[in-house]
Amino acid sequence: MLAVAVLAAGKGTRMCSAHPKVLQPLAGATLVDWVLESCELLNPQRRLLVVGHQAERVQQHVQRRHQQVEFVLQQPQRGTGHSVQQLLQPLGNFSGTLLVLNGDVPLLRSTTLGRLVEHHHRSGSAVTVLTACLEEPKGYGRVFCDERQRVRAVVEDRDCTDEQRRNRLVNGGVYCFHWPAVAAVLPQLKADNQQGELYLTDAVGLLNPATQLTVEDGTEIIGVNDRSQLAACEQVVQQRLRQQWLAAGVSFLDPVSCSLSAGTRFGRDVVVEPQSHFRGSNSIGDGCRIGPGALIEDSQLEADVEVTFSVVRQARLARGSVVGPFAHLRPGAVLGEHCKVGNFVEVKNSRLGPEVKASHLTYLGDAQLGRGVNVGAGTITANFDGASKHPTTIGEGSSIGANTVLVAPVTLGRDVTIAAGSTITKDVTDDALAIARCRQVQKKAWHKPAAAPHSSSATGGEIEPSSQGQAST
């Protein structure tokens, strides 16, 4: 049997943040989300999360996204060894393998963890430590092995001598334990170090045999203690995501200028142009063309959709829709097949039927538009009366003239035509022309009045004397 314990109790002081360190964002998820996801393919029988700082907040977040996680409170936080000591009671009858991960080490691959567990079982070790060989090992604990590559000791960086710091084999902070063996030595841990904490590495020194597995890609063990390390992890994740989707048939014309989220899924033959960004959970269908300069967030795009220089949030776009440039689809916007939402058009909580066209300078809020409606430039659905939002319904085949205001609640029938410049406050029946504007008045032979002469006082100057040298009267 396999149990996984993720240590997520730390405060993360160096992040200088009001948020727990494990809830810091990374490519559309949090650090702890990435760690929990990395062990899903192992199919563990038990999943435990050790929480401490802002424990309720961390627990609420994890419960929304991950099932069957058991929460263990560490209070106060006295180091990694103390954290694992909190598992003695919940794992009291457990006799299998315990995989220990840190909630701030988000780059571990599932395949690496699988290799670690397999190596641990095959070697019959009491503990197996995941290690890496780094060119710049500063800040990491060093792992010292004998001639048989069995672990003799793990020494924290701050406790190393100058000679020990020359060792480039570092501790990745990931361990496989035979639980009954480590449970027996955990009560023996002492805080004899500069930090005055209980180190889990001291438990490794008490177990025999102790082996290690060196990870091939040293970036996998990168931990996050400050904003700089978080940014470094973001770069690694973004590169991985881009490579994943390039291999799956997505074209990025300028990959490094684009950012992806872990929750975004692409179909084949998608083209992503420069400066395009994907956040949250997105589904991008086959043959879509996104960008340049697009932001897509928590949205579903069917096949052959185009979005250019626009923002799309919590919206659904059917096949063949065209959005932009400079359009804004807000939450609740639904576009039917082959819709066109163009220059400086904003759509909020509205459903546009197939082949609707709103090409310029328009606001559609809380509206329902039937098939083939054409919306003229400058049209506004006045949906808010200062207290409540109201709906606008436009029947299929209708044509809305330029510079029209539809004052909700209002319903227009099928094949209605609204004259340009109208303010519509009442329902319009099918097949009707509605005109709601002031009558045009023309006055013939009318000239603008001559402009009044500007006095010098009007410009703030002094009164000039007359040519005779006296003030004029």
C-alpha positions in Angstrom: 0.0 0.0 0.0 1.1 3.6 -0.7 0.3 6.7 1.3 1.3 10.2 0.2 2.0 13.0 2.7 2.4 16.6 1.5 4.0 19.0 3.9 2.1 22.3 3.6 2.2 23.9 7.0 4.9 26.6 6.4 4.2 30.4 6.4 6.6 31.3 3.6 7.9 34.6 5.2 10.2 35.4 2.3 7.3 35.5 -0.1 6.2 38.8 1.6 2.6 37.8 1.0 -0.8 37.8 2.8 -1.4 34.4 1.2 0.0 31.0 2.4 3.0 30.0 0.4 1.5 26.8 -0.9 -1.4 28.8 -2.4 0.8 31.0 -4.5 -0.2 30.9 -8.2 1.7 29.0 -10.8 0.4 28.7 -14.4 -3.2 28.8 -13.4 -3.0 26.6 -10.4 -1.3 26.8 -7.0 1.9 25.3 -5.7 0.0 22.7 -3.7 -2.3 21.8 -6.6 0.8 21.0 -8.7 2.2 18.8 -6.0 -1.0 16.9 -5.4 -1.6 16.4 -9.2 2.0 15.0 -9.6 1.1 11.9 -7.4 -2.3 11.2 -8.8 -1.0 8.6 -11.4 0.5 6.6 -8.5 -3.0 5.9 -7.3 -2.2 6.1 -3.5 -4.5 4.6 -1.0 -4.1 7.5 1.4 -3.5 11.2 0.7 -2.6 13.3 3.7 -1.9 17.1 3.7 -0.1 18.5 6.8 -1.4 22.1 7.3 -0.5 24.8 9.8 -0.2 28.4 8.7 -3.7 29.6 7.6 -4.8 26.0 7.8 -8.5 26.6 7.2 -7.8 28.6 4.1 -5.5 25.9 2.6 -8.0 23.2 3.5 -10.9 25.0 1.8 -8.9 25.5 -1.4 -7.7 21.9 -1.5 -11.2 20.5 -0.8 -12.6 22.3 -3.9 -10.2 20.7 -6.3 -9.0 17.4 -4.8 -10.9 14.5 -3.5 -10.1 12.1 -0.6 -7.5 14.3 1.0 -7.0 13.9 4.8 -5.9 17.0 6.7 -3.5 16.8 9.6 -2.7 19.9 11.7 0.8 20.9 12.7 0.7 23.5 15.4 3.2 25.0 16.0 5.5 24.4 13.1 8.9 23.1 14.3 10.4 21.7 11.1 10.0 18.8 8.7 10.6 16.1 11.2 8.0 17.6 13.5 5.6 17.7 10.5 6.0 14.0 9.8 5.6 13.3 13.5 2.0 14.5 13.2 1.3 11.4 11.0 2.0 9.0 13.8 -1.6 8.9 14.9 -3.5 9.0 11.6 -1.1 6.3 10.2 -1.0 4.3 13.3 -2.2 1.0 11.7 -0.5 1.7 8.3 2.2 -0.8 7.3 3.0 0.2 3.7 5.1 2.8 2.0 5.0 6.5 2.8 5.9 9.0 0.1 6.7 12.4 1.6 6.5 15.5 -0.6 6.9 19.3 0.1 4.0 21.6 -0.9 6.4 24.2 -2.3 8.2 21.9 -4.8 5.8 22.0 -7.8 7.9 20.8 -10.7 8.2 17.0 -9.9 6.9 14.8 -12.8 4.7 11.9 -12.1 7.1 9.6 -14.0 9.9 10.6 -11.6 7.8 9.8 -8.5 6.8 6.5 -10.1 10.5 5.6 -10.6 11.3 6.6 -7.0 8.6 4.4 -5.5 9.6 1.5 -7.8 13.3 1.9 -6.9 12.4 2.0 -3.2 10.4 -1.3 -3.4 13.0 -3.0 -5.5 15.9 -2.1 -3.2 14.1 -3.1 0.0 15.3 0.0 1.7 14.0 1.6 4.9 14.2 4.9 3.1 14.9 6.2 -0.4 15.9 9.8 -0.9 15.4 11.6 -4.2 18.6 13.5 -5.1 19.9 15.8 -7.9 23.4 16.8 -9.0 23.4 20.6 -9.3 26.0 23.0 -10.7 24.9 25.5 -8.0 23.9 23.5 -4.9 23.8 26.5 -2.5 20.8 26.4 -0.2 20.2 22.6 -0.6 21.1 19.9 1.9 24.0 17.7 0.8 23.7 13.9 0.5 26.7 11.8 1.3 27.0 8.2 0.1 29.3 5.3 0.6 31.0 3.3 -2.1 27.8 1.3 -2.6 25.9 4.5 -3.1 24.0 4.0 0.1 23.2 7.2 2.0 25.5 7.8 5.0 24.2 11.2 5.9 22.1 14.2 4.8 23.4 17.6 6.1 21.5 20.8 5.8 23.3 23.6 3.9 23.5 25.9 6.9 25.0 23.1 9.0 27.6 22.0 6.3 31.3 22.7 6.7 33.1 24.4 3.8 34.4 21.1 2.6 30.9 19.5 2.7 29.5 22.4 0.7 31.7 21.3 -2.3 29.5 18.2 -2.7 27.0 18.8 -5.6 24.7 15.9 -4.8 21.7 17.5 -3.1 18.6 16.4 -1.2 15.5 16.9 -3.3 13.3 16.9 -0.1 11.3 13.9 -1.4 11.4 10.6 0.5 10.0 7.1 0.3 9.8 5.5 3.8 8.9 2.0 5.0 6.4 3.5 7.4 6.8 1.1 10.4 10.6 1.8 10.3 10.4 5.6 10.2 7.6 5.6 12.7 9.9 3.8 15.2 12.6 6.5 14.9 10.5 9.7 14.6 10.2 10.1 18.5 14.0 10.1 18.7 14.5 13.3 16.7 16.3 16.2 18.5 16.5 19.9 17.6 20.4 20.0 17.8 20.9 22.5 14.9 21.1 26.2 14.2 17.4 26.5 13.5 16.3 24.7 16.6 14.0 22.5 14.5 13.3 18.8 14.1 14.8 17.8 10.8 13.3 14.9 8.8 16.8 14.3 7.4 17.9 13.2 10.9 15.4 10.3 10.6 17.1 9.3 7.4 20.4 8.9 9.3 18.7 6.6 11.8 17.4 4.2 9.1 19.2 1.3 7.5 19.5 0.7 4.6 19.1 4.1 3.1 19.4 4.5 -0.6 19.1 7.4 -3.1 17.8 7.9 -6.6 19.2 10.8 -8.7 16.7 12.6 -10.8 17.8 13.2 -14.4 16.4 16.8 -14.6 17.6 18.9 -11.7 14.9 21.5 -12.3 12.3 19.0 -10.9 13.5 19.6 -7.3 13.3 23.4 -7.4 11.6 24.7 -4.4 9.8 28.0 -3.9 10.9 30.2 -1.0 10.7 33.7 -2.6 9.2 35.5 -5.6 12.4 35.0 -7.6 12.1 31.2 -7.3 8.4 31.4 -8.1 9.2 33.2 -11.3 11.9 30.6 -12.2 9.3 27.9 -11.7 6.8 29.7 -13.9 9.3 29.8 -16.7 9.9 26.1 -16.4 6.2 25.2 -16.4 5.5 27.5 -19.3 8.2 25.9 -21.4 6.9 22.4 -20.5 3.3 23.4 -21.5 4.4 24.9 -24.8 6.5 21.9 -25.7 3.6 19.6 -24.7 1.1 21.4 -27.1 3.7 21.9 -29.9 4.1 18.1 -29.9 0.3 17.7 -30.0 -0.2 19.8 -33.2 -0.5 23.4 -31.9 1.5 26.2 -33.6 2.9 29.0 -31.6 4.3 31.8 -33.8 6.3 33.3 -31.0 6.2 30.8 -28.1 8.0 32.8 -25.4 5.6 35.7 -25.8 2.6 33.5 -24.9 1.5 32.1 -21.5 -0.6 29.0 -20.8 -2.5 27.6 -17.9 -2.4 23.9 -16.9 -6.2 23.8 -17.4 -6.1 24.8 -21.1 -6.7 22.1 -23.7 -6.1 22.6 -27.4 -7.4 20.7 -30.5 -5.2 20.1 -33.6 -4.1 22.8 -36.1 -4.7 25.6 -33.6 -2.5 28.7 -34.4 -1.5 30.9 -31.5 -0.1 34.2 -32.5 2.2 36.4 -30.4 1.2 38.0 -27.1 -1.7 35.6 -26.5 -2.5 34.3 -23.0 -4.7 31.6 -21.6 -5.8 31.5 -18.0 -7.9 29.1 -16.0 -9.8 26.3 -17.7 -10.1 26.6 -21.5 -11.1 24.4 -24.4 -9.8 25.5 -27.7 -11.2 23.6 -30.7 -9.5 22.4 -33.9 -8.4 25.0 -36.3 -8.9 28.0 -34.1 -6.7 31.1 -34.6 -6.0 33.0 -31.4 -4.3 36.4 -31.4 -2.2 38.4 -31.8 -2.9 40.1 -28.4 -5.7 37.9 -27.1 -6.6 36.9 -23.5 -8.8 33.8 -23.1 -9.9 32.8 -19.6 -12.2 30.0 -18.5 -13.9 29.8 -21.9 -14.9 27.2 -24.5 -14.2 27.8 -28.2 -15.4 25.4 -30.8 -13.6 24.7 -34.1 -12.4 27.4 -36.4 -13.0 30.3 -34.1 -10.9 33.5 -34.5 -10.0 35.9 -31.7 -7.9 39.0 -32.5 -6.7 41.6 -30.0 -9.6 40.8 -27.7 -10.5 39.7 -24.2 -12.8 36.6 -23.7 -13.8 35.6 -20.2 -16.2 32.8 -19.1 -17.7 32.8 -22.6 -18.7 30.1 -25.1 -18.1 30.6 -28.8 -19.6 28.2 -31.4 -17.9 27.0 -34.6 -16.7 29.7 -37.0 -17.2 32.7 -34.7 -15.0 35.7 -35.3 -14.2 38.1 -32.4 -12.2 41.3 -32.6 -10.3 43.3 -33.0 -10.7 45.0 -29.6 -13.8 43.2 -28.5 -14.7 42.2 -24.9 -16.7 39.1 -24.2 -17.6 39.1 -20.5 -19.0 36.3 -18.4 -22.1 34.7 -19.8 -21.5 35.6 -23.4 -22.6 32.9 -25.7 -22.0 33.2 -29.5 -23.7 30.9 -32.0 -22.1 29.6 -35.2 -20.5 32.1 -37.5 -21.2 35.1 -35.3 -19.2 38.3 -35.8 -18.4 40.5 -32.8 -16.1 43.2 -34.0 -14.4 46.5 -33.2 -15.1 47.8 -29.7 -18.1 45.6 -29.0 -18.8 44.5 -25.5 -21.1 41.5 -24.8 -22.2 40.5 -21.3 -24.5 37.7 -20.1 -26.0 37.6 -23.6 -26.8 34.8 -26.1 -26.3 35.6 -29.8 -27.8 33.2 -32.3 -26.1 31.9 -35.4 -24.9 34.4 -37.9 -25.5 37.4 -35.7 -23.3 40.4 -36.6 -22.4 43.2 -34.2 -19.4 44.7 -35.9 -18.8 48.1 -34.3 -19.1 50.1 -31.1 -21.9 48.2 -29.4 -22.9 47.1 -25.9 -25.1 44.0 -25.6 -26.0 43.2 -22.0 -28.6 40.7 -20.7 -29.8 40.2 -24.3 -31.1 37.4 -26.5 -30.5 37.8 -30.2 -32.0 35.4 -32.8 -30.4 34.0 -35.9 -29.2 36.5 -38.5 -29.7 39.7 -36.4 -27.6 42.6 -37.7 -26.7 45.2 -35.0 -25.7 48.6 -36.3 -22.8 50.7 -35.0 -23.3 52.5 -31.7 -26.2 50.3 -30.5 -26.7 50.0 -26.8 -29.0 47.8 -24.7 -29.8 50.0 -21.7 -30.2 47.1 -19.3 -29.7 48.7 -15.9 -32.3 51.1 -14.4 -30.1 52.0 -11.4 -31.5 49.1 -9.2 -32.0 46.0 -11.4 -30.9 44.5 -14.7 -33.5 43.9 -17.4 -33.5 41.7 -20.5 -33.6 42.7 -24.2 -35.0 40.1 -26.8 -34.5 40.6 -30.5 -36.1 38.2 -32.9 -34.3 36.5 -35.8 -33.7 38.4 -39.0 -34.1 41.8 -37.3 -31.9 44.8 -38.2 -31.0 47.4 -35.7 -30.0 50.8 -37.1 -26.9 52.7 -36.1 -26.9 54.7 -32.8 -30.0 52.9 -31.4 -30.8 52.6 -27.7 -32.9 49.7 -26.6 -34.3 50.5 -23.2 -34.9 47.2 -21.3 -37.1 45.4 -20.7 -38.0 45.3 -24.3 -38.9 42.7 -26.9 -38.5 43.0 -30.7 -40.2 40.5 -32.9 -39.0 38.7 -36.0 -37.7 40.7 -39.0 -38.0 44.0 -37.2 -36.2 47.1 -38.5 -35.2 49.8 -36.1 -34.5 53.2 -37.7 -31.1 54.7 -37.0 -30.9 57.0 -34.1 -34.0 55.6 -32.4 -34.6 55.2 -28.6 -36.9 52.2 -28.3 -38.9 51.9 -25.0 -41.8 49.7 -26.1 -42.1 46.2 -27.7 -42.1 46.0 -31.5 -44.2 43.4 -33.3 -43.0 41.1 -36.2 -42.3 42.6 -39.6 -42.5 46.2 -38.4 -40.4 49.3 -38.8 -39.9 51.3 -35.6 -38.9 54.9 -35.6 -38.4 56.7 -32.3 -36.6 59.9 -32.7 -37.4 63.7 -32.9 -38.8 65.0 -36.1 -36.2 66.7 -38.2 -36.8 70.4 -38.7 -35.2 72.4 -41.5 -35.1 76.3 -41.6 -34.3 77.7 -45.0 -32.1 80.7 -45.6 -30.8 80.5 -42.0 -27.3 81.8 -41.2 -25.3 81.6 -38.1 -25.3 84.9 -36.1 -22.1 86.9 -36.5 -19.7 86.3 -33.6 -19.6 89.2 -31.1 -16.4 91.2 -31.2 -14.0 90.2 -28.5 -13.2 93.1 -26.1 -9.7 93.4 -24.8 -11.1 93.0 -21.3 -12.4 89.6 -22.2 -8.9 88.5 -22.9 -7.5 90.0 -19.7 -5.7 92.9 -21.4 -5.8 96.6 -20.5 -8.2 99.1 -22.2 -6.3 100.8 -25.0 -6.6 104.6 -25.2 -8.2 106.3 -28.3 -6.0 107.7 -31.0 -6.4 111.1 -29.3 -4.7 109.8 -26.1 -8.0 109.7 -24.1 -10.0 106.7 -22.9 -12.8 105.8 -25.3 -16.4 106.2 -24.1 
